[in-house]
Amino acid sequence: MRVMAAQVMSETLPITEARAKSGTLVELADLEDALALAEYRARQAAGEVTGVPHAEVRVRLGLERTAH
């Protein structure tokens, strides 16, 4: 039986252990995303979020010319 290996965060591991570690990293990323969204929604509910329409963003970035 041949043991395959994978490199996770510059560490060589057997493939099953590598999958377990990368799965943990994915779960951590999901938790970070959920936290960021919850914090954003809390700021939004507190009235601390200011939106900018897409058209205005494009003008600010110089992607569209303003009408004269």
N, C-alpha and C positions, 0 to 999 in steps of 0.2 A: 504494500500500500504506500502510495506517495503522499507526503504531507505538503500541501500547498502553503505558501506564506504570503502575507500581504504587509505593506508598510503603512502604518498608521502613526501620524505625528512623529516621523523619523524613527520609529521603533518597529523592528521586524517581528511579527507574531504569526503563529499558526492561523490559518484563514478563519476558523471558527471564533477564536479569541479576537481577531481583528474585527470581525463583524459585530461581536458583542460590544467592543469599544466604540466602533463607529456608530452603532445604534444608540449608545449612551450619549454620544456627541449630538446626534440628531434630536434626541429627547431634550437635551439641554438647550439646543437652538430653539425648539418649539416652545419651551418654557420662557426663554428670553423674549421671543416674539409675543407670547401671550401677555407677559408683564409690560412690554412696551405699549401694546395696544390698550391695556387697562389703564396705564398712566396717561396715555393720550386722551382716552375717553373721559378720564377724571378732569384733565385740564379743559377739555371741551365743555363738560358739564359746568365747570366753574367760570366759563366765559373767557378763558385765557388763550383760546385758539383763534387766530385770524387767518381766514382763507384768502387766496388770491386766485381770481379766475384764470383759466388757461390762456386766454387771449392776452391778458396782462403779463403773464409769465413770459410768453413768447416775445412780447415787445421788450420786456426788461432784459431778456437774453440776447436781443438783437436778431431774433429769428424771423421777425416780421417788421415791416416798416409801418410807422404810424401814418394814418391818412392825413393829408394836408388840406 
